[in-house]
Amino acid sequence: MAGVDRRTPIRRLLETATEGEPVALTGWIKTSRFSKNICFVHIFDGSTPRTIQGILSADLDPALKSRLGIGAAVRLSGTWKASPGKEQDLEVAVETIEVIGDCAPSAYPLQKKRTTLEHLRTIAHLRPRTNTHQAVIRIRNALAWQIHRFFQERGFLWIHTPIITGADAEGAGELFPLANALEFFGHPAFLSVSGQLEVECFAQSHTDVYTFGPTFRAENSNTPRHAAEFWMIEPELAFADLDDVVALAEDFLREVTHAVLDQCADDLALFDRFIEPGLLAAIQAAVAEPFARITYREAQAILEASGASFTYPIGFGTSLQAEHEQYLAEQHFGKPVFVTDYPVEQKAFYMRLNDDGQTVAATDLLVPRLGEIIGGSQREERLEVLQAQLQRRGMSDEHLWWYLDLRRFGTTPHGGFGLGFDRMLMWLTGMKNIRDVIPFPRTPGHAAF
């Protein structure tokens, strides 16, 4: 097989396959079947949801045949030929096949029979070989790429903010402390819950910036939407107000979603068929027209007039729960909706106080099926007001002196938002549990590997 690249991805091989041409490939066996008249294997390599079917000699050596079971890693070569089957136009008439890595069928946890997502979480090291999780990872990769493309094309700089921090960006106290921080740093330190505070420094020097990295919450929650380790995207804009933040968030979600729909059509079709019927139509409809926008007060009025029976209370001062968010996005508007101007008590200390003294210039973007997907605000640029907000919450400014300095030296109106990367993956795929879109989910009681 001189001149044939034995490591060409299956995705590329299928794009250039020509009947009669030689071909070589490597991958893992998805399925195999042996009988008197026919012997074939389906090979995958993770580059595409499609497999390549290899037709083997009917008099294949029994010792080799016994090693060609599901999960085995193989290298094969042969010639492209027309396929009589409906699933592919071309298949490979195999001339040589070599087992690179054996896989004992009786011990292999991933058998032909369908297993549950819950069970697959217990074998996270092997679930990337399943159709569902192969598709999740390809979509995850595409989403990350499209997010970077969106910001880079608009001149935003990607800032690497620290994972170890001495500040609680949210003021909620749900931080993972570092055990040896006092000895090593001389003061307490934690795993970061957000890169926002630090990235504000660069917004005040480079205007348009963003973070994209891991964040951590020590929240003892076992809900399908929470994890202890997850990834966040946090753009920050100088010389900007809440309207600018909302406009960027809408452009971002709309454009990135369209791009992923185009790039991952085959993978998303799997979720539309098996996980969430109607998924693709719902997502396409969500980004087809301008998003709605209401204030928190208007949202409460809509809920009060709805006649719906809610588990959690409604009315000014109450928090919008998932059931309220879903009602607004799914039933009332039937599309994504920005809710703005929340009560000051419900939001973080850094959000800009409105003139009414009761609300802040904050926004949450609610989407059908999922609820909140983006949270953002205009930041408080007035030093005295920011100091008063810290004092009001009983927070010390000892570790935030540098953050206050930004308001002392050349402050500007500015703002930004945060998007939970894994939560957006849930929205795009229809997966119901965040544990199923993270390669190695970290949740209470689960951080073994």
Buried (B, 14 or more C-beta within 10 A) or exposed (E): EEEEEEEBBBBEBBEEBEEEEBBBBBBBBBBBEBEEEEBBBBBBBBBBBBBBBBBBEEEBEEEEBEBBBBBBBBBBBBBBBEBEEEEBEBBBEBBEBEBEEEBEBEEBBBEEEEEEBEEBBEEBEBBBBBBBBBBBBBBBEBBBBBBBEBBEEEEBBEBEBEEEBBBBBBBEEBBBEBEEBEEEEEEEBBBBBBBBBBBBBBBBEBBBBBBBBBBBBBBEEEEEBBBBBBBBBBBBBBEBBBBBBBEBBBEBBBBBBBBBBEBBEEBBBBBBEBBBEEBBEBBEEBBEEEBBBBBBBBBBBBBEEBEEEEEEEBEEEBEBBBBBBBBBBBEBBBBBBBBBBBBBEBBBBBBBBBEEEBBBBBBBBBBBBBBBBBBBBBBBBBBEEBBBBBEEEEBEEEBBEEBEEBBEEEBBBBBBBBBBBBBBBBBBBBBBBBBBBBEEBBBEEBEEE
